[in-house]
């Protein structure tokens, strides 16, 4: 249960019971009434702004209104104390029995605690990574991969119907360059001296096995074909090989997409799918023939001072109109975007989320404009931009790659520090803020390393149960036994830990609605910190130990608290895409 949403309902009922009427007449606007954790935990467990946001409308002093509301809320059996602070905030302190009941619910639900229906089954498409299939994934793809995957996990846990999608950019000049690069490696595999890799082609050694595989399959036959025909064969094999490599890289990062959508499929049958999408926009009045003024500054290579087929995107929120068909009749790259978005809309998605690198900031307005035009404003679209990741080792920048030479590959990073540190740390900053990733720090076993600290909380939970089994001679602790004595949990630190656990459902819903998966990483670190603090109190004061051999009932109650911490940490790490270990080595 989201206790904040629950108490929001209780506050609204209390407000209605006061019989408040707006001075101007009509219904009282309760949309701004909120219940949140107080800024200072010493003030209580919950705080509401109801008196402050309603006072002007009803013509009452906010402090006086707060006193009336506090008196009404004090009648709630779960409220131990209601008080007014500052200009009219109402603070609520809840009774121990309420928190003990919350813990019982957590134990009933296990790792499903926090799962929400706030998404109401709305269909959401999250497109992320979508790296060009021209080589192994590099660390620049890593952050978007983790952010997109964790966000999709979070949305699904919050009740949305989520599809994880990868758009394969397997058409265009970069694929032509890939084909020519592999053709050189094929000729090398046949024993030819090809010299240095020409400028504009891909020099990485990762293409050597692709060329050898072609030599093994075709021998010299490709050299005997017309070049255009041979290149088509080479491109097909190269794309398959690159996508197999990319899938392996993603799997190593624990990223698995539901859909891999090929751009080439849009260009099939002479681009029939693209033409159909453009025709639809034309029927809606969004397409015209015309010339664009030259952009300010240096002219891009694809700019034409000729009449083209243009998307009237300025009428739906864009800065400039966008070319769809060049003067020579060929499609622009954006034309494929039109067909691709139309395909997503036809699949019934209500919200499209694109996770892109910061260098794609110029795409935001055109995609938003396109969504409005395609759906007549019905489609919700969000573009999340991920800032750069800078790699360090002990404070020194990392530049070299073992496999590619020109960049640091994703597998280099995973192989050195492991999947879980990579995933967690990529979420330990908001995605639109730059991130420094230090190989030394993310493998450090200390509180300063967030992923270690959170996973250590999981291991410590399991350790407490192992200790309890040994000392009490009990093989398994049944959930009913763990719930049987929760009324004994009254220590300030224990209740504070339950309060922190009770924030999890609200965290899930708010992070999902704000599309901010980094909130989950922050919450897990805070929860781990509070759990470790309570464990440390037990090492200093024998009465606060989780396992009390001479008090089995209290031990079972405290084990119930430990189990709830374990379940929430396990749940949260699963959404992050990391493991919750039973022990640390």
URBEL-V351175 format. One record per pair of residues at least 24 apart in sequence whose ideal C-beta (glycine too) atoms are under 6 Angstrom apart, sorted by the first residue. I is the first residue (numbers start at 1). J is the second residue. If there is no record, write none. Layout:
# URBEL-V351175
I & J
I & J
This chain:
# URBEL-V351175
2 & 505
2 & 506
3 & 502
4 & 35
4 & 506
7 & 35
7 & 46
8 & 35
11 & 35
11 & 48
11 & 50
14 & 72
14 & 73
15 & 50
17 & 72
18 & 68
20 & 58
22 & 57
23 & 59
38 & 91
43 & 85
43 & 91
44 & 91
44 & 92
44 & 93
45 & 93
45 & 94
46 & 92
47 & 89
47 & 91
48 & 90
51 & 88
52 & 88
62 & 87
62 & 88
63 & 88
66 & 90
96 & 490
99 & 495
99 & 498
100 & 486
100 & 487
102 & 502
103 & 486
103 & 498
103 & 564
104 & 483
104 & 486
106 & 564
107 & 479
107 & 482
107 & 483
107 & 560
110 & 567
111 & 567
111 & 570
111 & 571
114 & 504
114 & 505
114 & 508
115 & 157
116 & 158
116 & 159
116 & 508
116 & 509
117 & 159
118 & 158
118 & 159
118 & 509
119 & 158
119 & 159
119 & 160
121 & 161
122 & 160
122 & 350
123 & 161
123 & 348
123 & 349
123 & 350
124 & 155
124 & 160
124 & 162
124 & 351
125 & 163
125 & 165
125 & 344
125 & 349
125 & 352
126 & 152
126 & 164
126 & 353
127 & 165
127 & 167
127 & 354
128 & 355
129 & 166
130 & 166
130 & 167
132 & 169
132 & 174
133 & 168
133 & 170
133 & 239
133 & 242
133 & 243
134 & 174
134 & 178
134 & 202
135 & 204
135 & 206
136 & 206
136 & 245
136 & 409
137 & 246
137 & 249
137 & 410
138 & 407
138 & 409
139 & 389
139 & 408
139 & 410
139 & 413
142 & 410
143 & 386
143 & 389
143 & 426
144 & 355
144 & 386
145 & 253
145 & 255
146 & 423
146 & 426
147 & 355
147 & 386
147 & 431
148 & 355
149 & 255
149 & 577
150 & 427
150 & 517
150 & 576
150 & 577
151 & 517
153 & 575
154 & 511
154 & 512
154 & 517
154 & 575
155 & 512
157 & 575
158 & 508
158 & 509
158 & 512
163 & 258
164 & 257
164 & 258
165 & 259
166 & 257
166 & 260
167 & 261
168 & 260
168 & 262
169 & 263
170 & 239
170 & 262
170 & 263
170 & 264
171 & 263
171 & 264
171 & 267
175 & 235
177 & 201
178 & 238
179 & 231
179 & 234
179 & 235
181 & 207
182 & 207
182 & 210
182 & 211
182 & 234
182 & 238
183 & 234
185 & 211
186 & 211
186 & 214
186 & 215
189 & 215
190 & 215
204 & 404
210 & 238
210 & 241
249 & 410
249 & 411
252 & 414
253 & 419
254 & 419
254 & 577
263 & 336
266 & 336
266 & 339
271 & 331
273 & 339
274 & 331
274 & 335
274 & 339
277 & 338
277 & 339
277 & 342
278 & 324
286 & 312
286 & 373
288 & 312
313 & 369
316 & 369
316 & 372
316 & 373
317 & 368
317 & 369
318 & 365
318 & 366
318 & 369
319 & 365
322 & 366
341 & 370
341 & 374
342 & 374
345 & 374
345 & 375
345 & 379
351 & 380
352 & 381
353 & 382
354 & 383
355 & 384
356 & 385
357 & 386
358 & 385
358 & 387
361 & 385
384 & 431
385 & 432
386 & 431
387 & 432
387 & 433
387 & 434
388 & 434
389 & 435
389 & 437
390 & 436
391 & 437
392 & 438
393 & 439
393 & 440
394 & 440
417 & 442
417 & 443
420 & 451
420 & 578
420 & 579
421 & 451
423 & 576
423 & 577
423 & 578
424 & 451
424 & 576
424 & 578
427 & 517
427 & 518
427 & 521
428 & 521
430 & 518
450 & 525
453 & 528
454 & 524
454 & 525
454 & 528
455 & 581
456 & 584
457 & 528
457 & 531
457 & 569
458 & 569
458 & 580
458 & 581
459 & 581
459 & 583
459 & 584
461 & 562
461 & 565
461 & 566
462 & 582
464 & 546
464 & 562
467 & 547
468 & 547
468 & 559
471 & 547
471 & 549
477 & 559
481 & 556
482 & 556
482 & 559
482 & 560
482 & 563
485 & 553
485 & 556
485 & 557
486 & 557
486 & 560
488 & 554
488 & 557
489 & 557
493 & 534
493 & 537
497 & 530
497 & 534
500 & 527
500 & 530
501 & 564
501 & 568
504 & 568
520 & 572
520 & 575
524 & 572
531 & 565
